[in-house]
Amino acid sequence: MFASQTSSFQDSIDVDDKDDFDGEDIASYGQKTQLNCYYAIYLYEGTSLTLIDSSLPTEAEPELRTYICRRLSKGALLGGMGNIATVELSLPEQAVGCYCCLLEQPTSPEQPDADGNGHVICFLGGSEKGLNLYRLELDKYVQGLQSTLQSFELQNLEKDLRPYLSRWYEESVMHVYRVVQLVQNNISFLLHAALSHNHVEVTNADERTKADISRFIKAASLQGLSQQDTTSASLCKAMSEDAHSHLTLDCSATPPTLANTVSNRFCDDWSRAFLNAAERANPFLLRQILENFKLKAIQDMNCLKRFVRQAEMSHYALFRCCQFLQGCGNGDVLLQNAMAEHSDMPEACRIITVLEEFLGEHS
């Protein structure tokens, strides 16, 4: 049983097509803060595209514009929804991942023909597979341009628009890497807090650090992914009411000091995978590991739920459930979630209580 658990963990942390991500490594984070990444923004009117600004080499920008025109003619760019693909341009990398999003101009009675007009924003860098891991962050970052573009004037290009577009990679992709670099070996406590729906309080930190940690916790949690979202909601409420369970990070020193720390073997094992990936300074590999971490937690949760149902009719299934909880290293989190989900099922609650007592005796 324990040998199979170890093998299962190793299978979970192995990233498919790892070479794809290794090719995007940053050689030295201290000397180079990001990959070669680019942006372009166009005014879209009717069927024409007009370049507003771009960081692409002169010969590559017309190639990108031709590509976007083809996508628009096929209706492949929907308003407000990013589209990610691989494009081949006259760049040192030749083929790069390209995120494109059409921000449509709001229509009004005074401008009834404005429907379909707007701006096309493109971010280029890394690979298609890598950018897909950060699709939600990129969508949100582009939406942050909406108000700026509605009242945009060319004289504000240098002051407002260009700095914002230039930071897309730092703000939308690098936050997972920054958090792992910040907390180092303490990353297991953040992972456990995310799975347990514990509140994380950050003190003496700048706004970007607070936002980074908040986004990391949200990305590592199972909210919105589990079969019973009400379970997550009830756990979050219960944990928020218990201030003693809050994990706190005091960023007045480097590395930060943490209080009310809780972890388990599952999170400790995964923390090593995060630290190894952080040494490569590769945010795409880190995000893939984060997704694999959540997937393994969900698989183990579903496995526990199946064992609990079987244990209602079989003592042997109860024994197998105890073995599973010992082997997975995440028993405290799984039982906490299972108890919340089965709160209205007395027989299941009785079994979970027995399992909690067993786990406490053998911890």
C-alpha positions as CSV (number, residue, x, y, z in Angstrom):
1,M,0.0,0.0,0.0
2,F,2.7,2.5,1.0
3,A,4.9,1.7,-2.0
4,S,2.0,2.3,-4.3
5,Q,1.3,5.6,-2.6
6,T,4.9,6.7,-3.2
7,S,4.7,5.7,-6.8
8,S,1.4,7.6,-7.2
9,F,2.9,10.7,-5.7
10,Q,5.9,10.6,-8.1
11,D,3.5,10.1,-11.0
12,S,1.6,13.1,-9.9
13,I,4.5,15.5,-9.7
14,D,5.9,14.4,-13.1
15,V,4.9,17.0,-15.6
16,D,4.0,15.9,-19.1
17,D,6.3,17.2,-21.8
18,K,8.6,18.8,-19.2
19,D,11.1,19.7,-22.0
20,D,8.5,22.2,-23.3
21,F,8.7,24.1,-20.0
22,D,12.5,23.6,-19.6
23,G,13.0,25.5,-22.9
24,E,11.4,28.5,-21.3
25,D,13.8,28.6,-18.3
26,I,15.1,31.9,-17.2
27,A,18.9,31.6,-17.2
28,S,19.5,33.8,-14.2
29,Y,16.7,35.5,-12.3
30,G,19.1,38.0,-10.7
31,Q,20.3,39.2,-14.1
32,K,17.2,38.8,-16.2
33,T,13.7,39.2,-14.7
34,Q,11.7,37.6,-17.5
35,L,11.7,35.8,-20.7
36,N,11.7,37.6,-24.0
37,C,8.1,38.8,-24.0
38,Y,6.3,41.3,-26.2
39,Y,3.0,43.1,-26.5
40,A,1.0,44.8,-29.2
41,I,-2.3,46.8,-29.2
42,Y,-4.4,47.7,-32.2
43,L,-7.4,49.9,-32.8
44,Y,-10.1,47.8,-34.5
45,E,-12.6,49.6,-36.6
46,G,-14.9,47.6,-39.0
47,T,-12.5,45.4,-40.8
48,S,-9.3,47.4,-40.3
49,L,-6.5,47.2,-37.7
50,T,-4.5,50.2,-36.8
51,L,-1.3,49.8,-34.7
52,I,-1.3,51.9,-31.5
53,D,1.8,50.5,-29.9
54,S,4.0,47.4,-29.9
55,S,7.3,46.1,-28.4
56,L,7.8,43.7,-31.2
57,P,10.7,44.0,-33.6
58,T,9.8,46.1,-36.7
59,E,9.7,43.1,-39.1
60,A,7.6,40.9,-36.7
61,E,4.7,43.3,-36.1
62,P,3.2,43.3,-39.6
63,E,3.3,39.4,-39.4
64,L,1.3,39.5,-36.2
65,R,-1.2,42.0,-37.7
66,T,-1.7,39.7,-40.7
67,Y,-2.3,36.8,-38.3
68,I,-4.9,38.8,-36.2
69,C,-6.7,39.9,-39.4
70,R,-7.2,36.2,-40.3
71,R,-8.5,35.4,-36.9
72,L,-10.9,38.3,-36.9
73,S,-12.2,37.4,-40.4
74,K,-13.0,33.9,-39.2
75,G,-14.8,35.2,-36.1
76,A,-12.2,33.5,-33.9
77,L,-11.8,36.4,-31.5
78,L,-14.7,36.9,-29.2
79,G,-15.2,40.0,-27.2
80,G,-13.5,39.8,-23.8
81,M,-12.3,36.2,-24.2
82,G,-8.7,35.6,-24.7
83,N,-7.5,33.2,-27.5
84,I,-4.1,31.5,-27.2
85,A,-2.2,29.9,-30.0
86,T,1.3,29.4,-31.3
87,V,2.5,32.0,-33.9
88,E,5.6,32.0,-36.0
89,L,7.1,35.5,-36.4
90,S,10.5,37.0,-37.2
91,L,11.7,36.7,-33.6
92,P,14.7,35.1,-32.0
93,E,12.4,32.4,-30.7
94,Q,10.6,32.0,-34.1
95,A,7.5,30.2,-32.6
96,V,6.0,31.7,-29.4
97,G,2.8,31.6,-27.5
98,C,0.4,34.4,-28.4
99,Y,-2.6,35.6,-26.2
100,C,-5.0,37.8,-28.2
101,C,-8.1,39.4,-26.8
102,L,-10.7,41.7,-28.4
103,L,-12.0,44.4,-26.1
104,E,-15.2,45.7,-27.8
105,Q,-16.2,49.3,-27.6
106,P,-19.4,49.8,-25.7
107,T,-22.2,50.9,-28.0
108,S,-24.4,53.9,-27.4
109,P,-27.4,55.5,-29.2
110,E,-25.1,58.2,-30.5
111,Q,-22.8,55.6,-32.0
112,P,-25.0,52.7,-33.2
113,D,-22.3,51.6,-35.7
114,A,-19.7,51.0,-33.1
115,D,-20.7,47.4,-32.6
116,G,-17.7,45.2,-33.2
117,N,-15.2,48.0,-32.9
118,G,-12.7,48.2,-30.1
119,H,-9.1,47.2,-29.4
120,V,-7.1,44.0,-29.9
121,I,-4.5,43.3,-27.2
122,C,-1.8,40.7,-27.8
123,F,0.8,39.3,-25.3
124,L,3.5,37.1,-26.7
125,G,6.1,35.0,-24.9
126,G,6.9,31.4,-23.8
127,S,4.7,28.7,-25.3
128,E,1.0,28.2,-26.1
129,K,0.9,25.5,-23.4
130,G,2.5,27.8,-20.8
131,L,0.2,30.8,-21.5
132,N,-2.8,28.5,-21.2
133,L,-2.0,27.9,-17.6
134,Y,-2.4,31.6,-16.9
135,R,-5.4,32.2,-19.1
136,L,-7.6,33.6,-16.3
137,E,-4.9,35.9,-15.0
138,L,-4.4,37.2,-18.6
139,D,-8.1,37.8,-19.1
140,K,-8.3,39.7,-15.9
141,Y,-5.2,41.8,-16.7
142,V,-6.7,42.8,-20.1
143,Q,-10.0,43.7,-18.5
144,G,-8.0,46.2,-16.4
145,L,-7.5,48.2,-19.6
146,Q,-11.2,48.7,-20.3
147,S,-11.6,52.0,-18.5
148,T,-8.3,53.4,-19.8
149,L,-9.1,52.6,-23.4
150,Q,-12.5,54.2,-23.3
151,S,-11.0,57.6,-22.7
152,F,-7.6,56.9,-24.3
153,E,-5.7,59.7,-26.0
154,L,-2.4,59.2,-27.8
155,Q,-0.6,61.7,-25.5
156,N,-1.3,59.3,-22.6
157,L,0.5,56.4,-24.4
158,E,3.8,56.8,-22.6
159,K,2.4,57.6,-19.2
160,D,-0.4,55.1,-18.8
161,L,-0.8,52.5,-21.5
162,R,2.7,51.5,-22.4
163,P,3.9,50.8,-18.8
164,Y,0.7,48.7,-18.1
165,L,1.2,46.6,-21.3
166,S,4.9,46.2,-20.6
167,R,4.2,44.7,-17.1
168,W,1.8,41.9,-18.4
169,Y,4.3,39.1,-17.7
170,E,5.4,40.3,-14.3
171,E,1.8,40.9,-13.1
172,S,0.0,38.0,-14.7
173,V,2.5,35.2,-14.8
174,M,5.3,35.7,-12.2
175,H,3.2,35.8,-9.0
176,V,3.4,32.1,-8.3
177,Y,7.2,32.2,-8.6
178,R,7.5,35.3,-6.4
179,V,5.5,33.6,-3.6
180,V,7.6,30.4,-3.7
181,Q,10.8,32.5,-3.7
182,L,9.5,34.6,-0.8
183,V,8.5,31.8,1.6
184,Q,10.9,29.2,0.5
185,N,10.7,26.0,2.7
186,N,7.5,27.4,4.3
187,I,5.5,26.9,1.1
188,S,4.0,23.7,2.6
189,F,2.1,25.9,5.2
190,L,0.5,27.9,2.4
191,L,-0.4,24.8,0.6
192,H,-2.0,23.3,3.7
193,A,-3.9,26.5,4.4
194,A,-5.3,26.6,0.9
195,L,-6.5,23.0,1.0
196,S,-7.9,23.5,4.5
197,H,-9.7,26.8,3.6
198,N,-7.8,28.6,6.4
199,H,-7.6,32.4,6.2
200,V,-4.0,33.7,5.5
201,E,-3.2,37.1,7.1
202,V,-0.3,39.0,5.6
203,T,1.3,41.9,7.6
204,N,4.0,44.4,7.0
205,A,4.0,43.7,3.2
206,D,3.5,45.9,0.2
207,E,0.3,45.7,-1.8
208,R,1.8,43.5,-4.6
209,T,3.1,40.9,-2.1
210,K,-0.3,40.8,-0.4
211,A,-2.0,40.3,-3.8
212,D,0.6,37.7,-4.9
213,I,-0.1,35.6,-1.7
214,S,-3.9,36.0,-2.1
215,R,-3.8,34.8,-5.7
216,F,-1.5,31.9,-4.8
217,I,-3.9,30.7,-2.1
218,K,-6.8,31.0,-4.4
219,A,-5.0,29.1,-7.2
220,A,-4.0,26.3,-4.8
221,S,-7.5,25.9,-3.2
222,L,-10.2,23.6,-4.4
223,Q,-13.0,26.1,-4.3
224,G,-14.9,25.9,-7.6
225,L,-13.4,22.5,-8.4
226,S,-14.9,20.1,-5.9
227,Q,-18.2,18.4,-6.5
228,Q,-19.7,20.0,-3.5
229,D,-18.9,23.8,-3.5
230,T,-21.1,24.2,-0.4
231,T,-18.5,22.1,1.4
232,S,-15.9,24.7,0.6
233,A,-18.2,27.6,1.6
234,S,-19.1,26.1,4.9
235,L,-15.5,25.3,5.7
236,C,-14.4,28.8,4.8
237,K,-17.0,30.3,7.1
238,A,-16.1,28.0,10.0
239,M,-12.4,28.7,9.6
240,S,-12.9,32.5,9.3
241,E,-14.8,32.5,12.6
242,D,-11.8,30.8,14.3
243,A,-9.1,33.4,14.4
244,H,-6.7,31.0,16.1
245,S,-6.6,28.9,12.9
246,H,-5.4,31.9,10.8
247,L,-2.0,31.4,9.2
248,T,-0.1,34.7,9.6
249,L,2.9,35.9,7.6
250,D,4.9,38.8,8.9
251,C,6.9,40.2,6.0
252,S,8.9,42.7,8.1
253,A,11.9,40.4,7.8
254,T,13.3,38.2,5.0
255,P,12.2,35.5,4.8
256,P,8.9,36.2,6.5
257,T,8.1,34.8,9.9
258,L,5.0,32.6,10.1
259,A,2.6,31.9,13.0
260,N,-0.1,29.3,13.5
261,T,1.6,27.0,11.0
262,V,0.1,23.6,10.2
263,S,1.3,21.2,7.5
264,N,1.2,17.4,6.7
265,R,3.3,14.9,4.8
266,F,1.3,15.5,1.6
267,C,2.1,19.2,1.6
268,D,5.7,18.7,2.7
269,D,6.3,16.3,-0.2
270,W,4.7,18.7,-2.7
271,S,6.7,21.6,-1.3
272,R,9.9,19.9,-2.5
273,A,8.5,19.8,-6.1
274,F,7.7,23.6,-5.9
275,L,11.2,24.4,-4.6
276,N,12.9,22.4,-7.3
277,A,10.9,24.1,-10.0
278,A,11.6,27.5,-8.4
279,E,15.3,26.9,-8.8
280,R,14.8,26.8,-12.5
281,A,13.0,30.2,-12.3
282,N,10.2,28.8,-14.5
283,P,6.7,30.1,-13.7
284,F,5.1,27.8,-16.3
285,L,6.5,24.7,-14.7
286,L,5.5,26.0,-11.3
287,R,1.9,26.5,-12.4
288,Q,1.7,23.0,-13.9
289,I,2.9,21.6,-10.6
290,L,0.3,23.6,-8.8
291,E,-2.4,22.2,-11.0
292,N,-1.1,18.6,-10.5
293,F,-1.1,19.3,-6.7
294,K,-4.8,20.2,-6.8
295,L,-5.7,17.3,-9.1
296,K,-4.0,14.8,-6.7
297,A,-5.9,16.3,-3.7
298,I,-9.2,15.9,-5.6
299,Q,-8.4,12.3,-6.6
300,D,-7.6,11.4,-3.0
301,M,-10.8,13.2,-1.8
302,N,-12.9,11.2,-4.2
303,C,-11.1,8.0,-3.2
304,L,-11.9,8.7,0.5
305,K,-15.6,9.3,-0.3
306,R,-15.8,6.0,-2.1
307,F,-14.2,4.2,0.9
308,V,-16.6,5.9,3.3
309,R,-19.6,4.7,1.3
310,Q,-18.2,1.2,1.3
311,A,-17.3,1.3,5.0
312,E,-21.0,1.7,5.8
313,M,-21.4,-1.9,4.8
314,S,-18.0,-3.5,5.2
315,H,-15.5,-3.6,8.1
316,Y,-12.8,-4.5,5.6
317,A,-13.5,-1.3,3.6
318,L,-13.1,0.6,6.9
319,F,-9.7,-1.0,7.4
320,R,-8.7,-0.2,3.8
321,C,-9.8,3.4,4.5
322,C,-7.5,3.6,7.5
323,Q,-4.6,2.3,5.4
324,F,-5.4,4.8,2.7
325,L,-5.4,7.8,5.2
326,Q,-2.1,6.7,6.7
327,G,-0.5,6.3,3.3
328,C,-1.7,9.5,1.5
329,G,-0.3,11.9,4.1
330,N,-3.2,14.2,3.7
331,G,-5.7,12.6,6.1
332,D,-6.4,15.6,8.3
333,V,-7.5,17.7,5.3
334,L,-9.5,14.9,3.6
335,L,-11.4,14.1,6.8
336,Q,-12.1,17.8,7.5
337,N,-13.6,18.2,4.0
338,A,-15.4,14.8,4.2
339,M,-17.0,15.7,7.6
340,A,-18.3,19.0,6.1
341,E,-19.7,17.3,3.1
342,H,-21.4,14.5,4.9
343,S,-22.7,16.7,7.8
344,D,-26.3,15.6,7.0
345,M,-25.5,11.8,6.8
346,P,-25.3,10.4,10.4
347,E,-23.8,7.0,9.4
348,A,-21.1,8.6,7.3
349,C,-20.3,11.0,10.1
350,R,-19.9,8.2,12.5
351,I,-17.4,6.5,10.2
352,I,-15.5,9.7,9.7
353,T,-15.3,10.2,13.5
354,V,-13.8,6.7,13.8
355,L,-11.3,7.5,11.1
356,E,-10.4,10.7,12.8
357,E,-9.7,8.8,16.1
358,F,-7.7,6.3,14.3
359,L,-5.6,8.9,12.5
360,G,-5.0,10.8,15.8
361,E,-3.8,7.6,17.5
362,H,-1.4,6.8,14.7
363,S,-0.2,10.3,13.8
